[in-house]
Amino acid sequence: MEFWMSLLYVVIGMVIGAIGGWYFTRRAVEKQLKENPPVNEKMIRAMFLQMGRKPSEAQIRAVMKSMNQHQ
């Protein structure tokens, strides 16, 4: 009987730990995405302009496609 109670406590502890880990990891990822949003077309346009180039729509789409393939 004592063995089954300790096994039950271990299983309950693992479940609580998994739920807590999932919750705090989710909050951390959401915070990171809020502070550092993923690259979008507007950012690519700004990078091209900083390099002294006027990007065409095709170039922006090509960069976005390339980035999406590597994720």
C-alpha positions as CSV (number, residue, x, y, z in Angstrom):
1,M,0.0,0.0,0.0
2,E,2.8,2.4,0.9
3,F,4.5,1.7,-2.5
4,W,1.4,2.6,-4.4
5,M,0.9,5.9,-2.5
6,S,4.5,7.0,-3.2
7,L,4.0,6.0,-6.8
8,L,0.8,8.1,-6.9
9,Y,2.6,11.1,-5.4
10,V,5.4,10.8,-8.0
11,V,2.9,10.7,-10.9
12,I,0.9,13.6,-9.5
13,G,4.1,15.6,-9.0
14,M,5.1,14.9,-12.6
15,V,1.7,16.0,-13.9
16,I,1.8,19.2,-11.9
17,G,5.4,19.8,-13.1
18,A,4.5,19.3,-16.7
19,I,1.5,21.6,-16.5
20,G,3.5,24.3,-14.7
21,G,6.4,23.9,-17.2
22,W,4.1,24.2,-20.2
23,Y,2.4,27.3,-18.7
24,F,5.6,29.2,-17.9
25,T,7.2,28.3,-21.1
26,R,4.2,29.5,-23.1
27,R,4.3,32.8,-21.2
28,A,8.0,33.2,-21.9
29,V,7.6,32.5,-25.6
30,E,4.7,35.0,-25.8
31,K,6.8,37.6,-24.1
32,Q,9.7,37.1,-26.4
33,L,7.5,37.3,-29.5
34,K,5.9,40.5,-28.1
35,E,9.4,42.1,-27.5
36,N,11.0,40.7,-30.6
37,P,8.4,40.2,-33.4
38,P,9.3,38.0,-36.3
39,V,10.7,39.6,-39.4
40,N,8.0,40.9,-41.8
41,E,8.0,42.7,-45.2
42,K,8.2,46.1,-43.6
43,M,11.4,45.2,-41.8
44,I,12.9,43.7,-45.0
45,R,12.1,47.0,-46.8
46,A,13.8,48.9,-44.1
47,M,16.9,46.7,-44.3
48,F,17.1,47.2,-48.1
49,L,16.7,51.0,-47.7
50,Q,19.5,51.1,-45.0
51,M,21.8,49.4,-47.6
52,G,21.0,52.1,-50.0
53,R,18.7,50.1,-52.3
54,K,15.1,50.5,-53.3
55,P,13.7,47.0,-53.2
56,S,11.2,45.7,-55.7
57,E,8.1,43.7,-54.5
58,A,9.7,40.6,-56.2
59,Q,12.9,41.0,-54.1
60,I,10.9,41.3,-50.9
61,R,8.8,38.3,-51.7
62,A,12.0,36.3,-52.6
63,V,13.6,37.2,-49.2
64,M,10.4,36.3,-47.3
65,K,10.1,33.0,-49.2
66,S,13.8,32.2,-48.4
67,M,13.3,32.9,-44.7
68,N,10.1,30.9,-44.5
69,Q,11.9,27.9,-46.1
70,H,14.6,27.9,-43.5
71,Q,12.4,28.0,-40.5
